[in-house]
């Protein structure tokens, strides 16, 4: 399976006054958006509170799924 395309999220073109910059990757942007939503979620009483590592792993799994779906 070929690697999933992971383009820059907010590329900035080169101009006369500044060099271009690719910024963060789309994968990182997607994961950050998932993590932000995850951080605002409430946990039902009696439910285990996910660790930061759990949240980060989940965010990148979702980001990878979004990138894969984007290629279809």
C-alpha positions as CSV (number, residue, x, y, z in Angstrom):
1,X,0.0,0.0,0.0
2,X,1.5,3.4,-0.9
3,X,2.0,5.9,1.8
4,X,-0.9,8.2,2.5
5,X,-0.4,11.8,1.3
6,X,0.2,14.1,4.1
7,X,0.5,17.6,2.6
8,X,1.2,20.9,4.5
9,X,-1.9,22.2,6.3
10,X,-1.2,25.9,5.8
11,X,1.6,26.4,3.2
12,X,2.8,30.0,2.7
13,X,4.3,30.7,-0.7
14,X,7.7,32.4,-1.1
15,X,7.5,36.1,-1.7
16,X,10.1,38.8,-2.3
17,X,10.2,39.6,1.4
18,X,10.0,36.1,3.0
19,X,10.9,32.5,2.3
20,X,8.0,30.1,1.9
21,X,7.0,27.9,4.8
22,X,5.1,24.7,4.7
23,X,3.9,24.9,8.3
24,X,2.4,21.9,10.1
25,X,1.3,18.8,8.2
26,X,-2.3,18.1,7.6
27,X,-2.0,15.0,9.8
28,X,-0.9,17.2,12.7
29,X,-3.7,19.7,12.0
30,X,-6.3,16.9,12.0
31,X,-4.9,15.4,15.2
32,X,-4.9,18.8,16.9
33,X,-8.5,19.3,16.0
34,X,-9.5,15.9,17.4
35,X,-7.5,16.5,20.6
36,X,-9.2,19.8,21.1
37,X,-12.6,18.2,20.9
38,X,-11.5,15.3,23.0
39,X,-10.3,17.8,25.7
40,X,-13.7,19.4,26.0
41,X,-15.6,16.1,26.2
42,X,-17.2,15.1,29.5
43,X,-16.6,11.7,31.1
44,X,-19.6,9.9,32.5
45,X,-19.5,9.2,36.2
46,X,-17.7,5.9,37.0
47,X,-15.9,5.9,33.6
48,X,-12.1,5.8,33.5
49,X,-10.7,9.2,32.5
50,X,-8.4,8.7,29.5
51,X,-4.7,9.7,29.9
52,X,-3.1,12.3,27.8
53,X,-1.3,9.4,26.0
54,X,-4.7,7.8,25.3
55,X,-6.0,11.1,23.9
56,X,-2.9,11.6,21.7
57,X,-3.0,8.1,20.3
58,X,-6.7,8.4,19.6
59,X,-6.2,11.8,17.9
60,X,-3.6,10.4,15.5
61,X,-5.6,7.3,14.7
62,X,-8.5,9.6,13.7
63,X,-6.2,11.9,11.8
64,X,-4.8,8.8,9.8
65,X,-8.4,7.7,9.1
66,X,-9.3,11.2,7.8
67,X,-6.2,11.2,5.5
68,X,-7.1,7.8,4.2
69,X,-10.7,8.8,3.6
70,X,-9.5,12.0,1.9
71,X,-7.6,9.9,-0.7
72,X,-10.7,7.9,-1.8
